[in-house]
Amino acid sequence: MEKYSLIDTHTHLFSKDFDEDRREVVQRAIAAGVDKMFLPNIDRYSFSKMNDLADEFPHHCMPMLGLHPCSVKEDWETQLKLLEAALPLRPYYGIGECGLDKYWDLTHLSSQEEVLRISCSWAKQYALPIILHTRNATRETIDLIAREKDSQLRGIFHCFGGTIEEAKEILAMGDFYLGIGGVVTFKNGGLDKILAHIGLEKVVLETDSPYLAPVPYRGKRNESVYLTYIVEKIAEYSGYTEADTARITTENAEAVFGLKNIGGF
């Protein structure tokens, strides 16, 4: 594949899975044309490692701040207070990863909903996009976001796996995008029909690395450099060229993160 300028809107490069070769992984991605890699925080424990990586690669690794729904436990209020106190201390480029997860544990679902509402308020206050985790809860997340939506709220439905109808609802909100990653390369992943129907107007690229590696690396550790395989498959399903797929998704990421309005980008 020809080298294009790409943006990975969702990668956990601070994960322990990269402890042995993190710098090389980032450098491989940059060399392949992945100019920006957005880092969604998980909880108070991932916070320092994420910031350290952003400090090492300040023009390429862009930190975000949030509490992952799977980290919403009994101490969620304490965690939120710590994260909220950190928000003004350095530039963050998004609020997340946050949202709803009905796959792993329903014990704290009501608390997940409260955390998501608070996260929406942060996104509005700081004029940042919200990065939404929606596993087994796309419908519930759409409904909550629709209630919170105003002219300030924008963001990404990370790892979108809903229906065509849900995709159309999200796009109708105006300022929300669909994050498409390695699942698009999976047989029976279901994204072929959605992309053929909606095109690329509100699609951004992501890896969710180290998870969800695309074919031919499925089951192995994912990396941002593998965005090239995702571009190839999105182009095939949407009917665009690979060059146009790369250009449009990059422009979409720049729009949702406001990169054109930030000096130095």
N, C-alpha and C positions, 0 to 999 in steps of 0.2 A: 504494500500500500504506500502511496505517496505520502510524504510528510506534510501534515497540516497543523495549524495552530488549534489546540484543543484545550478544554477546561474540564477537569474532573470535579464535579460539584459535591462529591460525597466520598471521602476516603478516610479510613481510620489508620493513617500512617504512624500514629503514635502507639498503636497496639503492640503488645509484647511479641506478636508474630514477626515483627520487623526488628527486634532488638539486635539481631546479629548483623544486619546489613541495611539498616534504615537509610543511611546516607546514599548508598549505592542505588537503592530502589528509587529514591527521589531523583537522583542524577540520571538514571535510565529514562525516567518519565520525561524529564526536561529535554533530554537529547532527542526523544521521539516526538517532540512538539507539544507536550502537555505543559503549558505555560503556567497554569494556576491549578492548585489542588486545595480544595476547601475541606477543612477538618472539623467534623461535627463532634462536639464534646459528648461524653457519656455521663459522667458524674464528677463528684469532687475528687475522686482518686485518679482520673485520667487527665485532670485539668493541668497539672504542672508539666507532664510529658508533652501534652499538646502545645503548650506555650513555648516550651524549650525548642520544639521542632520549628515552630513559627519564627522564633528568634534566629535559628540557624539558617533558615531559608526565607527571609522576610519578603522577597518579591515573588515567591512561588507557593508557599504554604500559608494558607489564610485561616486563622483560627475562628471558630464559632463557639457559642456558649449556650448550653442547655442541659437538661436532665432527661436522659433516655427513659422511656416508660418502664423498661425492665429494671431500671434502678430506682423506681419509685417504691420505696418501702416505708417502714414506720418512721424513718428519720427524714422524710422528704421535705418537711418544712425547714429543718436545719440545713439541709443541702441547698435548698433554694436561697436561703438567706446568704450563705457563703458565696454562691454564684452571683447573686444580685449585687453583692458588695464589690465583686470584681469587675462588673460590667463597665464602669467608668474609667478603669485604671489603664486600659490600653485599647487600641482599635480591635473590635470584633466585627466580623463580616456577616453574621447571621445569628439567629436564635435557634438552637437545636443541637443535637437531635432531640426532638420532643414529640409527643403524640400519644397514640393509644396502641396497646398490644393485647389482643385477646387470644394469642396463641399459647404463650408460656404459662401465664398465671393470672387468674381473674380476681385474686384476693384484694388487690389494691386498685381496681378499675375506677372507682369513684375518685380516688386520690389522683390517678392518672389524668382524669378529666379536669380536676382542679388545677393541677400543674400545667396542663395545656392552656387553660384559660389565663393563668398568670403569665405564661410564656407569650401568649398573644399580646398581653398588655405591654410586656417588655419590647416586643417587636414594634409595636406602635410608638412607644415612647422614644425608642432609639432609631426609628425609621430603618429597621433592618428586616430582611426576609426571614420568615419562619420555615424551618426545615422539619417536615412532618413524617413521622414514622406511623404506619397505618396497618400493621400486620393483622389480618383477620378483622380489621375494623375500619375499612375504607368508608363504608356508609356512615358510621358513627362520627368519623373524623370530618367528613364533608358537612354533616349537619351541625357539628359544633363550630366549625370554621364559618359556616354561613351565618350563624348567630353572632359571631364576633367580628365579622367582616365590616370594614369601613374603607374609606379612601386611602388609609395608611397601610392596611394589612396586605402583604403580598408574600409569596413564598413558593416552596417546592413540595409536592407530594412525592417524597422519596420512595424509590423502588415501587413505582406504580404497578399494581397488579389487579386493578378493578375491571369493571365492564366498560363497554363503549358508552353506555348511558352515563356512568359515573365520570368517565373522562370528559364527556360533553358538559356535564354539570360543573366540573372543575374549571374547564376552559371558559365557561360562561361567567365565572367570577371575575375574569378580566386580568388579574395580576398574579395568577397562580399557574405554575408550570408542572409538567410531569417529568420526574427523574427516571430515565431509562438506563438500565445497566446490563449485566451479563445474562440475565434471564431472557433477554431478547434473542439470544443465541441458542436457547434450550429448545429441544424438540417438544412440541405441545406446550410451549410457554404461554401462548395465547396473545402475545403482543403483536403478532403479524397482522391480525385483523384490525386491531386498534390503530396501528400506525398507518395502515392503508386507508383508514377512514378519516383520521384527524390530521394527517400530514405532520409537519414539523414546526408549526407556528409557535407552539408552547411546549417544546420538548428540550430538555437539557440532558447532557451525558453525565453518567456517574459510574463508579465501580463498586462502591461499598466495600472496598478492599479492607481487610484480607479475605472477605467473604464473597460468595457468588461469582467466582471466576468464570469468564465466558468459555465456551467451546473454542479452542481445543484444550483448554486448561481446566475444565470443569472438575471440581473436587480437589484442586490444588490451591495454594495460596494465590489470592488475587493481587494485582498491582495496577497502579494507574497507567502504566505503559500499555496495558491490555485494552485501553479505550479504542485502539485501532480496530479490534475485532467487533466491538460494539457498533462503531461507525459503519463498518461494512454491512452488517446485518440490518441496521436501521435504514440504510440507503436502499438495500434490496427490498424491504417491506414497504417503504414509503414512496418509492418510485423516483427519488432524488439521486443525483450523482453523489459519490463519496465526498467530492470537493464541496458541493453545496450543503451536504449534511453536516460536514465539519464547520463550514462558515455559519450556517444558520444556528446550529446549537451553541456555538461559541458566542454569537451575538445575543442569543437568548440568555445565556449565563451572565454576560456582561450587563444585560438589562435588569435581570432580577437582583443581582448583587450591587448594582449601581456603580460598576467599575469605571464607566466613562466619566463619572462625576468625582472620582478620587484622583488626586494628583499622583503622577508617576505611573499610571496604568495606560 
